[in-house]
Amino acid sequence: MYISIYGKDDVRNKRFYNIGAGLFRHPAWTNIDFYSDHYKDNPIDINYDLLEKKPLPLPDSSANIVYSSHTIEHITNDAAQNMFNEAHRILKKMVSFG
């Protein structure tokens, strides 16, 4: 299904990002989480500490989907705002047909 919607290149390069992924695993998705002793068995693709409020190590307009669940309640308001700003930055821009 992903290939028919997004194309082989985007699936191969895993341009679907789960921030705070925990134990989530899907072959087309990139897991973004922070490595710690508590989460040492998580399948993390990008080790990223939301509390540092740094840019995600991803290019602008490169993501098809950015997803996060059960994450923002564990971080500060500033870190959550940074996460939303970074998600907006990395998402591909939609084409308007109006």
N, C-alpha and C positions, 0 to 999 in steps of 0.2 A: 504494500500500500504506500509506504513512504516514497519508493522510487517513482511510482506513477504520479505522485503529487509534486515531489521536490527534485527528482532526478537522481541519477546514480552518483554524481560527484558529491552532492550534499549528503547523501546517505553514507558514502564511503568516508567522507571527512567528518562525519558525526556533528553536523551543524545544528544539533538539537541539544540544548543545555539545561541540565537539572541542577539548580543551585541549592546546596544543602541536601544532597541526594541521599545520604544515609546508605542503606543497603540496596537501594534501587539498582537494577542492572537491565539494560536493553542494548542490543548490539548497535543500534543507530544513534544512541544518545551518549553525550559526554557528561560525566559526573563531575561536578564542582563541589568540593567540600574541604574541610580543614582536618588534616591528619592530627590525631591525638591518641593517647593511650586508650581513651574511652571508645574511640571509633577506629581502632587500629586494623580491624578486619574489613573496613569499608572499601569497596572497589572504586577508589578515587582516581580520576584521570587528570584533574587539575587541582593541586593543593592550593587552597585560597582561604585566607582568614578574613571573613567579612568584617570583623572588628577593626582591622587595620584601615579600612575605608580607602583602599587603593583601587586603581583601575583594574578591571579584569584583564588578564593577559590575552585578549582577543581583539582582532581588528574591528573597526567600525563597520556597521552594516553587514555583518558576516553570519548572523544567526537566523535560522528560520523560526525557531521557537525557543523561548526562555521560560522555564517552569520552576516553581518553588512551592513547597508545601510544608507546613509545620516548621518554618524557619524564622520568620520575622519576630515571633514571640520570644525567641531566645537571644535576640541581639538588641542593641540600643536603637533608638529612633534615628540617630545620625547614620548608623551603619545600615539600617533598613532603607533610608533615603538614598544612600550611596548605591545600594544594591539595585533599587529601582532605576536610578539614573544610569547605571552601567548597563542594565538590561535594555533600556531604551537606546543607548548608544550602540550596542552590538546588534540589535535587531535590524534585519533588512527593512528598508523603507517600502511601504505599500504603494502601489501605483493606484492613483485615483482615476476613475472612469466617469467623472461627472462633469 
